[in-house]
Amino acid sequence: MTKDSEDRIRKAFAQKDLEEIKARDSWHLFKIMSEFVEGFEKLSRIGPCVSIFGSARTKPDNKYYILAEEIAFKLTQEGYGVITGGGPGIMEAANKGARRGKGKSVGLNIVLPFEQHPNEFIDHDKSIYFDYFYVRKTMFLKYSQGFIGMPGGFGTMDELFEALTLVQTSKIAQFPIVLVGKGYWQGMVDWIKKDMLESENYIHLEDLDLFKIVDTADEAVKHIVDFYSKYLLKPNF
């Protein structure tokens, strides 16, 4: 085979690959749009809700599972629905508490190769599936009047720091962010204060006011309620 023939074949394959990539990207765009549309349609009239997030691996006998259920229950008694990632662990606990309190129980499920499956305590008309994390996170941020972070892993940190960044940069309005479990969160907060703030000056002192650490269900719910006693609650319906 001559060099000219090799070059022609290489170019033909390169063009074919490019066309396949363009076609695949176009279909991805439609899929992304459909996820946004479904999310907006289902969540636009749910009323004031608080998102509770944390590890999918937390067992029912764990103190944080029990605490998440209690927080969710108490939120429903204050008129809030509960939004979770829809899976097991902390998410299941929060949906369970919302169900017990006869409040709205929303699950924003993500398709994953492990861990994630919808829990039984989500309202049947408020369970939504997503393929894309960024679409799902948009729904959390758009339709939540507050975030409550329970102990968790990378996914929990991702959701927490995205919310903090968007509030810090005024891309969204400030809303209450509560971290539950001083024993779990305090080490991270100490590092933020020492390294981010004092050593490197990467954040401002007032950025530490964007979140509050608590230990009890009553403290978590009180922070949400107190916040909206000072600021106008803007229902998302």
C-alpha positions in Angstrom: 0.0 0.0 0.0 1.4 3.4 -1.0 1.7 6.3 1.3 -1.0 8.2 -0.6 -3.4 5.3 -0.1 -2.7 5.2 3.6 -3.3 8.9 3.9 -6.6 8.7 2.1 -7.8 5.8 4.4 -6.7 7.7 7.5 -8.5 10.8 6.4 -11.7 8.8 5.6 -11.7 7.2 9.0 -11.0 10.6 10.7 -13.9 12.1 8.9 -16.2 9.2 9.8 -15.2 9.5 13.5 -15.8 13.2 13.4 -19.3 12.7 11.9 -20.1 10.1 14.5 -18.9 12.4 17.3 -21.1 15.2 16.0 -24.2 12.9 15.8 -23.6 11.6 19.2 -23.2 15.1 20.7 -26.4 16.2 19.0 -28.3 13.3 20.6 -26.7 14.1 24.0 -28.0 17.7 23.7 -31.6 16.4 23.2 -31.2 14.1 26.1 -29.9 16.8 28.3 -32.8 19.1 27.3 -35.3 16.4 28.0 -34.0 16.0 31.5 -34.2 19.7 32.2 -37.8 19.8 30.8 -39.0 16.8 32.9 -37.3 18.2 36.0 -38.8 21.7 35.6 -42.3 20.3 34.8 -42.4 18.0 37.8 -40.8 20.3 40.4 -42.2 23.7 39.4 -45.2 23.3 41.7 -43.9 21.3 44.7 -43.8 24.3 47.0 -41.1 25.2 49.6 -38.7 22.3 50.1 -35.4 21.6 51.8 -32.7 19.3 50.3 -31.1 16.7 52.6 -28.0 15.0 51.3 -25.4 12.6 52.7 -24.0 9.1 52.2 -25.8 6.4 50.4 -23.9 3.9 52.5 -25.3 4.9 55.9 -27.1 2.0 57.6 -30.5 2.3 59.3 -29.0 1.7 62.7 -26.5 4.6 62.3 -27.0 7.7 64.4 -27.0 9.9 61.3 -29.6 7.9 59.6 -31.9 8.3 62.6 -31.0 12.0 62.8 -31.7 12.6 59.1 -35.2 11.0 59.5 -35.9 13.1 62.5 -34.8 16.3 60.7 -37.0 15.5 57.7 -40.0 14.8 59.9 -39.6 18.1 61.8 -39.2 20.0 58.6 -42.6 18.7 57.4 -44.1 20.0 60.6 -42.9 23.5 59.7 -44.5 23.2 56.2 -41.5 22.2 54.2 -41.2 19.2 51.8 -38.0 17.3 51.5 -35.8 16.7 48.5 -33.2 14.0 48.4 -31.1 12.2 45.8 -33.6 9.4 46.0 -31.3 6.5 46.9 -30.5 4.5 50.1 -28.7 5.6 53.2 -29.2 9.2 54.3 -31.5 9.8 51.3 -33.8 7.0 52.3 -33.9 8.2 55.9 -34.9 11.7 54.9 -37.6 10.5 52.5 -38.8 8.2 55.3 -39.1 11.1 57.7 -41.0 13.2 55.2 -43.4 10.3 54.6 -43.9 9.9 58.4 -44.6 13.6 58.7 -47.1 13.5 55.7 -45.0 16.0 53.8 -43.9 16.0 50.2 -41.1 13.5 49.6 -39.1 14.1 46.4 -36.4 11.9 45.0 -33.9 13.0 42.3 -32.4 9.7 41.3 -29.1 9.4 39.4 -28.3 6.4 37.2 -25.1 4.8 38.6 -23.4 1.4 38.2 -23.6 0.9 41.9 -25.2 2.1 45.1 -28.1 4.0 43.6 -31.6 2.7 43.5 -34.8 4.6 44.4 -36.0 4.1 48.0 -39.6 3.2 48.9 -40.4 6.4 50.7 -40.5 8.8 47.7 -43.9 10.0 46.6 -44.8 8.1 43.4 -45.3 11.2 41.4 -42.1 12.9 42.6 -39.4 10.5 41.6 -37.3 11.7 38.7 -34.4 9.9 37.0 -31.3 11.7 35.7 -28.3 10.6 33.7 -26.4 13.8 34.1 -25.1 15.0 37.5 -25.1 18.7 36.5 -28.8 18.6 35.5 -29.7 16.9 38.8 -27.7 19.5 40.8 -29.5 22.3 39.0 -32.8 20.8 40.2 -31.5 20.7 43.8 -30.4 24.3 43.7 -33.4 25.7 41.8 -36.1 24.0 43.9 -34.6 24.0 47.4 -35.1 26.7 50.1 -32.3 25.2 52.1 -29.6 22.5 52.2 -28.9 20.2 55.0 -25.7 18.2 54.7 -25.3 15.0 56.6 -21.9 13.1 56.7 -21.0 11.7 53.3 -18.4 11.2 50.7 -17.3 12.8 47.4 -20.9 13.3 46.2 -21.9 15.1 49.4 -18.8 17.3 49.2 -19.6 18.1 45.5 -23.1 19.2 46.3 -22.0 21.2 49.4 -19.2 23.1 47.7 -21.2 23.8 44.6 -23.9 25.4 46.7 -21.3 27.4 48.7 -19.6 28.6 45.5 -22.8 29.8 43.8 -23.9 31.7 46.9 -20.4 33.1 47.5 -20.3 34.4 43.9 -23.9 35.7 44.0 -24.9 33.3 41.1 -27.8 32.3 43.3 -29.5 34.1 46.2 -28.2 33.2 49.7 -30.1 30.4 51.4 -29.5 28.5 54.6 -26.9 25.7 54.5 -26.6 23.5 57.5 -24.0 20.8 58.3 -25.1 18.2 60.8 -22.6 16.5 63.0 -19.8 18.6 64.5 -17.7 15.5 65.0 -17.7 14.8 61.3 -17.5 18.3 59.8 -15.4 20.2 62.3 -12.0 18.9 61.0 -12.9 20.2 57.5 -14.0 23.5 58.9 -10.8 23.9 60.9 -8.8 23.3 57.8 -10.9 25.8 55.9 -10.2 28.4 58.6 -6.5 27.6 59.0 -5.4 27.0 55.4 -8.0 28.6 53.1 -8.6 31.7 55.2 -5.7 32.5 57.6 -2.7 31.0 55.7 -3.6 31.6 52.1 -6.4 34.2 52.2 -8.3 32.2 49.5 -11.7 33.1 51.1 -13.1 36.0 53.1 -13.9 35.8 56.8 -17.6 36.4 56.0 -17.6 33.3 53.8 -17.6 31.2 56.9 -21.1 32.6 57.6 -22.5 30.9 54.5 -23.0 27.7 56.5 -23.8 26.6 60.1 -22.7 23.4 61.9 -25.2 21.8 64.3 -25.6 18.6 66.2 -29.3 18.1 66.7 -32.5 18.0 64.6 -34.0 20.9 66.4 -30.9 23.1 65.7 -31.0 22.2 62.0 -34.7 23.0 61.6 -34.5 26.1 63.7 -31.7 27.5 61.4 -34.0 27.1 58.4 -37.0 28.6 60.1 -35.1 31.5 61.6 -33.5 32.3 58.2 -36.9 32.7 56.6 -38.3 34.7 59.5 -35.8 37.4 58.4 -36.0 37.0 54.7 -38.9 36.7 52.3 -39.5 33.1 51.4 -39.8 32.8 47.6 -41.8 29.7 46.9 -40.9 27.9 43.6 -44.4 27.7 42.2 
